[in-house]
Amino acid sequence: MEKVSEQEITETRRVLRCSRMKQICEDLQNLRYSKLEISIQAKLLENARKLKNFTCLAELTSNEHLKPVKVRPEKIDLVNATVKTDCVFQISENNIYGGDFQSNGKLLLADNNQMKLILCNIDGIFAVLQEKKLSGSPFGVCCIGKNEVLVTLPDEKKVLRLDLDSLEIKDTVSLQCKCYGIATSGNITVIGTRDSVVMFSGGLEERECKTISSYLSGTDDVALDDEGNVIYSSYSHNKVRKQDKGGNLLFSYTHEKLKDPYGLAVGRNGEIFVGGFSSNNIHILSGSGKLLRILEEIEKPKWIKFQIDTNRLFVMESGSSNLKVYQFTGP
């Protein structure tokens, strides 16, 4: 029998420990946590650096080679979930119609009256981190990737591309139409023009655009689901519609308790949140347009956004400074 050296035994144990740590990290990803933050710190010994040379550990990382771990949030049954007011943030003298979450969880809002962007911390204590004055009145906000955001200026018929970290303007795209709500998915960008909904393929700059809908007016708000289907609402006709990229109608939703729909949001499984401005409620639809439930006593919602990572619904009320946050929890 060949004798195994003490050094080989030590190295084998290191390999097994690292493999076990990798398995633990994978198991953590599958836990049913809605919020989970884990910090593992250790001094990286010189011998541990040698582990990177093992081909069997090619996927393992150290603090010198970071690989983000995304925790899968708990799946919520929106029909039976408990909904409670989590907190209320005060944003004075605002007229906000658009906003989006950054990849780091911060919230970027567009103040139409004050002609500025507001970057906010919404984890725990609310705080305004940064403000950016603009040359026009912003409406729609859509974060793309980790480093950029698109902001619409309806009166100027322009879309701004800004750096997310500095909020400095990187590019300005002029269009032939007024641009209100905006949504992107892959190389597809959809814009609500109030009189129609238009889709751009291959980027705004390339001008490859087609009209998805010109039948309804009052089409400010738009959204895209994971399959690239276009969702839009019409406050003039009290209607919500979904169409595929080819323009084919997938469903049209109306309800006696939906008046002046403002604001659209899409959930983790394709659920659609619709704000009823004059009906003081929020309708939650399935991806196929079936009504799941109605949240009542929501005071004139004009902008809504569902944060998938925390199962929270953010609602900006009209006529007040309140940004209300509703927490969904499983039964």
KEKE-3310 file (N, C-alpha, C; in steps of 0.2 Angstrom, whole numbers, plus 5000, padded with zeros to 4 digits):
npx = (5004:5003:5011:5003:5007:5008:5006:4998:4987:4983:4980:4970:4960:4958:4952:4940:4934:4932:4923:4912:4908:4904:4893:4885:4882:4875:4864:4859:4854:4842:4833:4818:4817:4812:4820:4837:4853:4870:4886:4902:4917:4934:4952:4962:4973:4990:4991:4978:4977:4982:4973:4965:4972:4967:4959:4947:4940:4936:4925:4924:4926:4935:4938:4945:4940:4926:4909:4893:4879:4863:4848:4834:4818:4804:4791:4775:4758:4747:4734:4729:4737:4743:4741:4749:4751:4767:4776:4777:4783:4788:4788:4790:4780:4779:4777:4775:4777:4784:4796:4809:4818:4835:4848:4854:4845:4841:4829:4824:4816:4805:4802:4790:4785:4795:4805:4816:4826:4825:4835:4833:4835:4827:4828:4824:4827:4820:4828:4834:4846:4852:4849:4845:4844:4835:4833:4820:4803:4802:4795:4793:4803:4816:4827:4841:4851:4865:4870:4864:4851:4835:4826:4811:4807:4793:4787:4798:4800:4810:4822:4832:4848:4856:4870:4869:4876:4882:4872:4874:4871:4872:4868:4857:4842:4832:4815:4801:4789:4779:4784:4780:4777:4789:4797:4808:4815:4828:4833:4822:4812:4798:4786:4774:4764:4754:4744:4746:4755:4771:4784:4802:4815:4831:4837:4835:4841:4842:4831:4821:4806:4789:4771:4761:4749:4736:4723:4717:4717:4725:4736:4747:4755:4766:4771:4782:4781:4790:4790:4791:4779:4768:4761:4748:4739:4724:4718:4708:4699:4697:4703:4714:4726:4734:4747:4755:4772:4770:4759:4747:4732:4731:4724:4710:4706:4693:4683:4670:4674:4686:4693:4700:4714:4730:4747:4757:4762:4773:4773:4782:4778:4772:4761:4750:4749:4738:4734:4720:4715:4704:4695:4701:4709:4718:4720:4724:4730:4730:4743:4736:4726:4715:4706:4713:4713:4707:4714:4707:4703:4715:4722:4719:4730:4744:4756:4764:4774:4781:4791:4801:4810:4807:4794:4786:4774:4775:4767:4763:4753:4741:4740:4745:4760:4763:4772:4768:4771:4767:4767:4767:4763:4765:4752)
npy = (4994:5011:5024:5038:5055:5067:5080:5078:5073:5084:5094:5087:5087:5101:5103:5096:5103:5116:5112:5107:5120:5126:5119:5122:5135:5134:5127:5137:5146:5140:5141:5147:5162:5178:5189:5190:5191:5188:5187:5182:5181:5179:5177:5176:5163:5160:5147:5144:5151:5143:5134:5138:5134:5121:5112:5106:5114:5125:5133:5138:5153:5166:5180:5188:5186:5189:5183:5186:5181:5177:5177:5167:5174:5172:5163:5171:5169:5179:5180:5175:5181:5190:5208:5222:5238:5243:5254:5272:5284:5301:5313:5328:5341:5335:5328:5314:5303:5292:5279:5268:5253:5252:5240:5238:5240:5253:5267:5276:5290:5301:5317:5326:5340:5347:5345:5335:5322:5310:5301:5288:5280:5265:5255:5251:5265:5279:5289:5303:5302:5308:5321:5326:5339:5343:5348:5347:5342:5326:5310:5295:5281:5270:5258:5250:5236:5236:5249:5260:5271:5275:5290:5298:5313:5321:5333:5338:5328:5318:5306:5303:5296:5290:5289:5277:5278:5291:5299:5307:5314:5304:5302:5309:5306:5310:5310:5307:5308:5312:5306:5296:5285:5271:5256:5242:5227:5216:5219:5227:5241:5250:5263:5274:5285:5293:5295:5283:5267:5263:5253:5250:5242:5235:5246:5263:5272:5267:5268:5259:5257:5253:5255:5249:5250:5261:5263:5267:5281:5291:5283:5282:5274:5260:5243:5228:5210:5195:5188:5197:5203:5216:5227:5239:5253:5263:5278:5285:5277:5267:5255:5240:5233:5219:5214:5204:5204:5205:5212:5206:5205:5200:5200:5210:5221:5226:5234:5237:5243:5249:5264:5277:5271:5273:5270:5255:5239:5224:5208:5194:5182:5186:5193:5207:5223:5236:5253:5261:5276:5285:5276:5273:5261:5246:5235:5218:5207:5191:5184:5181:5190:5188:5193:5194:5199:5214:5228:5238:5255:5263:5278:5287:5282:5286:5282:5266:5252:5236:5228:5214:5207:5209:5207:5219:5232:5248:5263:5279:5292:5303:5321:5321:5319:5307:5292:5276:5260:5243:5228:5211:5195:5178:5166)
npz = (5000:4996:5004:5011:5012:5025:5021:5010:5015:5023:5013:5006:5015:5016:5003:5004:5014:5008:4998:5005:5011:4999:4996:5007:5004:4993:4998:5006:4997:4993:5004:5012:5014:5015:5017:5018:5024:5023:5030:5028:5035:5035:5038:5025:5022:5017:5012:5009:4997:4988:4984:4974:4963:4961:4949:4951:4960:4953:4953:4965:4976:4983:4994:4986:4973:4970:4970:4968:4978:4975:4984:4984:4985:4996:4989:4986:4989:4982:4982:4994:5003:5018:5020:5025:5031:5030:5032:5031:5021:5020:5007:5003:4995:4982:4965:4959:4947:4942:4945:4950:4956:4960:4957:4969:4978:4982:4979:4965:4961:4951:4951:4945:4946:4952:4944:4945:4950:4963:4974:4985:5001:5006:5015:5030:5039:5031:5019:5010:4998:4987:4975:4959:4948:4933:4916:4911:4915:4922:4919:4917:4924:4922:4927:4919:4918:4929:4930:4923:4919:4912:4909:4906:4897:4894:4888:4882:4873:4874:4879:4893:4896:4910:4922:4935:4947:4948:4943:4932:4916:4902:4889:4877:4870:4856:4852:4841:4847:4861:4877:4890:4901:4903:4899:4899:4892:4889:4872:4870:4871:4878:4876:4883:4875:4878:4868:4861:4861:4859:4852:4853:4845:4847:4853:4858:4850:4838:4831:4827:4827:4831:4831:4844:4850:4845:4847:4860:4870:4883:4887:4897:4906:4905:4904:4905:4904:4909:4897:4887:4884:4881:4893:4896:4902:4901:4906:4901:4896:4906:4906:4905:4896:4888:4876:4864:4857:4844:4842:4844:4853:4870:4882:4888:4901:4911:4924:4936:4947:4944:4941:4932:4929:4935:4935:4935:4939:4939:4946:4953:4947:4936:4939:4939:4944:4946:4948:4954:4952:4954:4959:4971:4974:4972:4959:4958:4946:4937:4926:4915:4915:4924:4938:4953:4966:4975:4982:4994:4999:4996:4995:4981:4971:4962:4957:4957:4963:4963:4974:4971:4978:4992:4993:4994:4991:4984:4985:4979:4984:4978:4980:4993:5004:5005:5004:5003:5010:5007:5015:5010:5016:5018:5021)
capx = (5000:5007:5010:5001:5010:5004:5004:4993:4981:4981:4977:4963:4955:4956:4948:4934:4930:4929:4918:4907:4906:4901:4887:4881:4880:4869:4858:4856:4850:4835:4829:4812:4818:4810:4826:4843:4860:4875:4892:4907:4924:4940:4958:4964:4980:4994:4990:4972:4977:4984:4967:4963:4975:4964:4954:4940:4937:4936:4919:4924:4928:4938:4936:4948:4936:4919:4904:4887:4875:4856:4844:4828:4814:4799:4785:4769:4751:4745:4727:4728:4743:4741:4743:4749:4755:4774:4779:4775:4788:4786:4792:4786:4779:4781:4772:4779:4773:4788:4801:4812:4822:4841:4850:4857:4839:4839:4824:4825:4810:4805:4797:4788:4784:4801:4810:4822:4826:4827:4837:4831:4836:4821:4829:4824:4826:4820:4833:4835:4853:4854:4844:4847:4840:4834:4831:4813:4799:4803:4789:4795:4810:4817:4834:4843:4857:4867:4874:4861:4844:4832:4821:4808:4804:4787:4787:4804:4800:4817:4824:4839:4851:4860:4874:4866:4880:4883:4866:4876:4868:4877:4866:4850:4839:4826:4810:4796:4783:4779:4786:4778:4780:4794:4799:4813:4817:4832:4834:4815:4810:4791:4785:4768:4764:4747:4739:4748:4760:4776:4790:4808:4819:4838:4839:4831:4845:4842:4824:4817:4800:4782:4765:4758:4742:4734:4716:4716:4720:4727:4740:4754:4759:4767:4776:4784:4782:4796:4790:4791:4773:4767:4755:4747:4733:4721:4714:4702:4694:4696:4705:4721:4727:4741:4748:4762:4777:4768:4753:4741:4729:4731:4718:4708:4702:4689:4680:4666:4678:4692:4692:4706:4720:4736:4752:4757:4768:4773:4775:4787:4775:4769:4755:4749:4746:4735:4731:4713:4716:4697:4691:4704:4710:4723:4718:4729:4728:4735:4746:4731:4721:4710:4706:4715:4710:4707:4716:4703:4705:4721:4720:4721:4737:4746:4762:4765:4780:4781:4798:4800:4815:4805:4787:4783:4771:4776:4762:4763:4747:4740:4737:4749:4767:4764:4774:4766:4774:4763:4770:4763:4766:4761:4747)
capy = (5000:5017:5028:5045:5060:5071:5086:5077:5073:5091:5097:5084:5090:5108:5103:5094:5108:5121:5109:5108:5127:5128:5115:5125:5141:5132:5126:5143:5149:5137:5142:5151:5168:5184:5194:5186:5194:5184:5190:5177:5185:5175:5179:5171:5161:5159:5140:5144:5154:5138:5130:5141:5130:5115:5112:5103:5120:5131:5137:5141:5159:5169:5187:5192:5184:5189:5180:5188:5176:5180:5173:5167:5176:5167:5164:5173:5168:5185:5180:5174:5184:5196:5214:5227:5244:5242:5260:5278:5289:5308:5317:5335:5345:5331:5326:5309:5298:5287:5277:5261:5251:5250:5233:5238:5241:5260:5269:5282:5293:5306:5322:5330:5347:5350:5344:5333:5315:5309:5294:5287:5274:5263:5250:5254:5273:5283:5295:5306:5301:5312:5324:5328:5344:5341:5353:5347:5338:5319:5306:5288:5279:5263:5256:5245:5234:5239:5255:5265:5272:5279:5294:5302:5320:5321:5340:5339:5322:5316:5301:5303:5290:5293:5284:5276:5280:5299:5302:5312:5312:5301:5303:5311:5303:5314:5306:5311:5308:5313:5300:5296:5279:5268:5249:5239:5220:5214:5225:5230:5247:5252:5269:5276:5292:5296:5293:5277:5264:5262:5248:5251:5236:5236:5252:5269:5276:5264:5271:5253:5257:5251:5256:5243:5252:5268:5263:5270:5287:5291:5277:5284:5269:5254:5238:5222:5205:5191:5185:5203:5205:5223:5229:5246:5255:5269:5281:5288:5271:5263:5248:5238:5228:5215:5212:5202:5209:5206:5217:5203:5206:5194:5201:5217:5220:5232:5232:5243:5246:5252:5270:5281:5268:5276:5266:5248:5235:5217:5204:5189:5177:5189:5196:5214:5228:5242:5258:5264:5283:5288:5271:5272:5254:5243:5228:5213:5203:5186:5186:5181:5195:5187:5197:5190:5203:5221:5231:5244:5261:5266:5285:5290:5280:5288:5278:5260:5248:5230:5226:5207:5204:5210:5207:5225:5236:5255:5267:5286:5294:5310:5326:5321:5318:5300:5286:5271:5253:5238:5221:5205:5190:5172:5163)
capz = (5000:4995:5010:5009:5016:5029:5017:5005:5019:5024:5007:5004:5020:5014:4998:5007:5018:5004:4994:5010:5011:4993:4996:5012:5001:4988:5002:5009:4992:4993:5010:5011:5017:5011:5018:5021:5022:5027:5029:5030:5035:5037:5036:5019:5023:5011:5010:5006:4990:4983:4983:4967:4957:4960:4944:4954:4963:4948:4954:4972:4976:4989:4995:4980:4967:4973:4966:4971:4979:4976:4988:4981:4990:4997:4984:4990:4986:4982:4984:5002:5008:5022:5017:5031:5030:5033:5034:5027:5020:5018:5002:5003:4988:4976:4960:4957:4942:4940:4949:4949:4961:4958:4959:4976:4983:4982:4975:4961:4959:4946:4953:4939:4947:4954:4938:4948:4952:4970:4975:4992:5004:5009:5019:5037:5039:5024:5018:5003:4997:4982:4971:4952:4944:4926:4912:4910:4920:4921:4921:4918:4926:4921:4927:4915:4920:4935:4930:4919:4920:4907:4911:4900:4898:4889:4885:4877:4868:4875:4884:4895:4899:4916:4926:4941:4953:4949:4940:4927:4910:4898:4882:4876:4864:4854:4848:4837:4851:4869:4880:4897:4905:4899:4901:4895:4893:4883:4868:4868:4875:4876:4879:4882:4872:4879:4862:4858:4864:4854:4854:4850:4845:4846:4856:4856:4845:4831:4828:4824:4831:4828:4836:4847:4850:4844:4848:4866:4873:4890:4888:4900:4910:4902:4908:4901:4908:4908:4891:4883:4882:4883:4897:4897:4904:4898:4911:4898:4895:4912:4904:4905:4890:4886:4869:4863:4853:4837:4842:4846:4860:4874:4886:4889:4907:4914:4930:4938:4953:4942:4938:4930:4931:4935:4938:4933:4941:4938:4951:4952:4943:4930:4942:4937:4949:4943:4953:4952:4955:4956:4963:4977:4976:4968:4957:4956:4940:4935:4920:4909:4915:4929:4944:4959:4972:4975:4989:4995:5004:4994:4993:4975:4969:4955:4955:4961:4961:4968:4975:4971:4983:4998:4993:4996:4986:4985:4982:4980:4984:4975:4985:4999:5003:5008:5000:5008:5008:5010:5015:5008:5020:5017:5026)
cpx = (5004:5005:5008:5004:5006:5002:4998:4986:4978:4977:4971:4958:4953:4951:4941:4930:4928:4923:4911:4904:4902:4894:4882:4878:4874:4863:4854:4852:4843:4831:4823:4812:4816:4816:4831:4849:4865:4882:4897:4913:4929:4946:4960:4972:4983:4992:4983:4972:4979:4978:4964:4966:4972:4959:4947:4937:4937:4930:4919:4928:4931:4936:4940:4945:4929:4914:4897:4882:4868:4852:4837:4822:4808:4793:4779:4763:4748:4737:4725:4733:4740:4744:4743:4753:4762:4777:4776:4780:4785:4791:4788:4786:4782:4775:4775:4775:4777:4794:4803:4817:4829:4843:4852:4851:4837:4833:4825:4818:4810:4800:4796:4787:4791:4807:4817:4821:4828:4829:4836:4833:4829:4822:4830:4822:4826:4825:4834:4843:4856:4848:4848:4842:4840:4832:4823:4810:4799:4796:4791:4802:4811:4825:4835:4850:4859:4869:4870:4854:4841:4826:4818:4806:4799:4787:4792:4804:4807:4817:4831:4842:4857:4864:4870:4870:4880:4876:4868:4873:4873:4875:4859:4847:4832:4821:4805:4789:4784:4780:4784:4781:4785:4796:4804:4814:4821:4834:4827:4814:4803:4790:4778:4768:4758:4742:4741:4753:4765:4782:4796:4812:4826:4840:4835:4835:4844:4835:4820:4811:4794:4777:4762:4751:4741:4726:4714:4720:4721:4731:4747:4758:4759:4771:4777:4784:4788:4796:4790:4785:4772:4760:4754:4740:4730:4716:4708:4697:4693:4698:4712:4721:4734:4741:4755:4766:4774:4761:4747:4738:4728:4725:4716:4704:4699:4685:4676:4670:4685:4691:4698:4712:4726:4741:4751:4763:4767:4776:4780:4785:4771:4762:4755:4746:4744:4732:4725:4713:4709:4693:4695:4706:4716:4721:4724:4727:4733:4738:4742:4726:4715:4711:4707:4712:4710:4709:4712:4706:4713:4720:4723:4729:4738:4753:4763:4771:4780:4789:4798:4804:4812:4797:4783:4780:4772:4771:4763:4756:4746:4738:4740:4756:4768:4766:4773:4769:4769:4766:4765:4767:4762:4757:4751)
cpy = (5006:5021:5035:5050:5064:5077:5084:5076:5079:5094:5094:5086:5097:5108:5101:5099:5114:5118:5109:5115:5129:5125:5119:5132:5140:5131:5132:5147:5147:5138:5147:5157:5174:5189:5190:5190:5191:5187:5185:5181:5180:5178:5173:5169:5160:5152:5140:5146:5148:5133:5132:5137:5123:5115:5110:5109:5126:5136:5141:5148:5161:5177:5191:5191:5183:5187:5181:5182:5179:5175:5173:5169:5171:5169:5165:5171:5175:5185:5179:5177:5189:5202:5219:5233:5243:5249:5266:5283:5296:5311:5323:5338:5341:5330:5320:5304:5292:5285:5270:5260:5249:5243:5233:5240:5248:5261:5275:5284:5299:5311:5327:5338:5350:5349:5341:5325:5314:5302:5293:5280:5272:5257:5252:5261:5276:5289:5297:5306:5306:5315:5327:5333:5342:5348:5353:5343:5331:5316:5299:5287:5272:5261:5250:5243:5236:5246:5261:5265:5276:5283:5298:5309:5321:5328:5341:5334:5319:5310:5302:5297:5292:5287:5284:5279:5288:5303:5308:5309:5310:5302:5306:5309:5307:5310:5310:5311:5310:5306:5300:5290:5275:5261:5246:5231:5218:5220:5228:5235:5249:5258:5271:5284:5296:5295:5287:5274:5262:5257:5250:5244:5238:5242:5258:5273:5274:5266:5265:5253:5255:5253:5250:5244:5260:5269:5267:5276:5286:5285:5280:5279:5263:5249:5232:5216:5201:5189:5191:5205:5212:5224:5236:5248:5262:5272:5284:5283:5266:5256:5247:5232:5225:5213:5209:5206:5210:5210:5213:5204:5199:5194:5209:5217:5227:5229:5238:5246:5249:5258:5274:5277:5272:5271:5258:5245:5228:5213:5198:5184:5180:5193:5204:5218:5234:5247:5261:5271:5286:5283:5270:5265:5252:5236:5224:5208:5197:5188:5185:5185:5194:5191:5192:5193:5210:5224:5238:5249:5263:5273:5287:5288:5283:5285:5272:5256:5242:5228:5218:5204:5204:5209:5213:5229:5244:5259:5274:5288:5302:5314:5325:5319:5311:5295:5280:5264:5248:5231:5215:5199:5184:5170:5158)
cpz = (5000:5001:5008:5014:5020:5026:5013:5009:5021:5019:5005:5009:5018:5008:5000:5010:5013:5000:4999:5010:5005:4993:5001:5008:4996:4992:5004:5003:4991:4999:5008:5015:5012:5012:5021:5019:5027:5025:5032:5029:5038:5034:5030:5020:5017:5008:5006:4998:4985:4981:4976:4962:4956:4955:4946:4958:4959:4950:4961:4971:4982:4989:4989:4974:4969:4967:4970:4972:4980:4979:4985:4986:4990:4992:4988:4986:4987:4984:4991:5006:5012:5020:5023:5029:5034:5036:5029:5027:5018:5013:5001:4996:4982:4971:4956:4953:4940:4945:4948:4954:4957:4960:4966:4981:4984:4977:4972:4959:4955:4949:4947:4940:4948:4949:4941:4949:4959:4971:4983:4994:5007:5013:5026:5037:5033:5024:5011:5002:4992:4978:4964:4949:4937:4922:4910:4916:4918:4923:4922:4920:4925:4921:4923:4917:4927:4936:4926:4921:4915:4910:4906:4902:4892:4885:4880:4872:4868:4880:4886:4898:4904:4919:4933:4947:4954:4947:4935:4920:4905:4890:4883:4870:4862:4850:4845:4841:4858:4872:4888:4901:4900:4903:4896:4897:4887:4879:4866:4873:4873:4880:4878:4880:4874:4874:4859:4863:4858:4857:4850:4850:4843:4849:4854:4850:4838:4827:4825:4828:4827:4833:4838:4847:4849:4845:4854:4867:4880:4892:4891:4902:4905:4906:4903:4906:4906:4901:4885:4880:4885:4887:4897:4899:4901:4903:4908:4897:4900:4910:4904:4900:4890:4879:4868:4858:4846:4836:4844:4853:4864:4879:4886:4896:4909:4920:4933:4944:4951:4938:4938:4932:4930:4938:4937:4936:4940:4943:4949:4947:4938:4933:4940:4942:4945:4948:4950:4956:4958:4960:4970:4979:4971:4966:4955:4951:4940:4928:4914:4910:4920:4935:4950:4966:4971:4982:4989:4999:5002:4991:4986:4973:4962:4953:4960:4958:4966:4968:4976:4977:4990:4999:4996:4990:4988:4982:4984:4979:4982:4981:4992:4998:5005:5002:5005:5005:5012:5009:5014:5012:5018:5023:5031)
residu = (MET:GLU:LYS:VAL:SER:GLU:GLN:GLU:ILE:THR:GLU:THR:ARG:ARG:VAL:LEU:ARG:CYS:SER:ARG:MET:LYS:GLN:ILE:CYS:GLU:ASP:LEU:GLN:ASN:LEU:ARG:TYR:SER:LYS:LEU:GLU:ILE:SER:ILE:GLN:ALA:LYS:LEU:LEU:GLU:ASN:ALA:ARG:LYS:LEU:LYS:ASN:PHE:THR:CYS:LEU:ALA:GLU:LEU:THR:SER:ASN:GLU:HIS:LEU:LYS:PRO:VAL:LYS:VAL:ARG:PRO:GLU:LYS:ILE:ASP:LEU:VAL:ASN:ALA:THR:VAL:LYS:THR:ASP:CYS:VAL:PHE:GLN:ILE:SER:GLU:ASN:ASN:ILE:TYR:GLY:GLY:ASP:PHE:GLN:SER:ASN:GLY:LYS:LEU:LEU:LEU:ALA:ASP:ASN:ASN:GLN:MET:LYS:LEU:ILE:LEU:CYS:ASN:ILE:ASP:GLY:ILE:PHE:ALA:VAL:LEU:GLN:GLU:LYS:LYS:LEU:SER:GLY:SER:PRO:PHE:GLY:VAL:CYS:CYS:ILE:GLY:LYS:ASN:GLU:VAL:LEU:VAL:THR:LEU:PRO:ASP:GLU:LYS:LYS:VAL:LEU:ARG:LEU:ASP:LEU:ASP:SER:LEU:GLU:ILE:LYS:ASP:THR:VAL:SER:LEU:GLN:CYS:LYS:CYS:TYR:GLY:ILE:ALA:THR:SER:GLY:ASN:ILE:THR:VAL:ILE:GLY:THR:ARG:ASP:SER:VAL:VAL:MET:PHE:SER:GLY:GLY:LEU:GLU:GLU:ARG:GLU:CYS:LYS:THR:ILE:SER:SER:TYR:LEU:SER:GLY:THR:ASP:ASP:VAL:ALA:LEU:ASP:ASP:GLU:GLY:ASN:VAL:ILE:TYR:SER:SER:TYR:SER:HIS:ASN:LYS:VAL:ARG:LYS:GLN:ASP:LYS:GLY:GLY:ASN:LEU:LEU:PHE:SER:TYR:THR:HIS:GLU:LYS:LEU:LYS:ASP:PRO:TYR:GLY:LEU:ALA:VAL:GLY:ARG:ASN:GLY:GLU:ILE:PHE:VAL:GLY:GLY:PHE:SER:SER:ASN:ASN:ILE:HIS:ILE:LEU:SER:GLY:SER:GLY:LYS:LEU:LEU:ARG:ILE:LEU:GLU:GLU:ILE:GLU:LYS:PRO:LYS:TRP:ILE:LYS:PHE:GLN:ILE:ASP:THR:ASN:ARG:LEU:PHE:VAL:MET:GLU:SER:GLY:SER:SER:ASN:LEU:LYS:VAL:TYR:GLN:PHE:THR:GLY:PRO)
# end
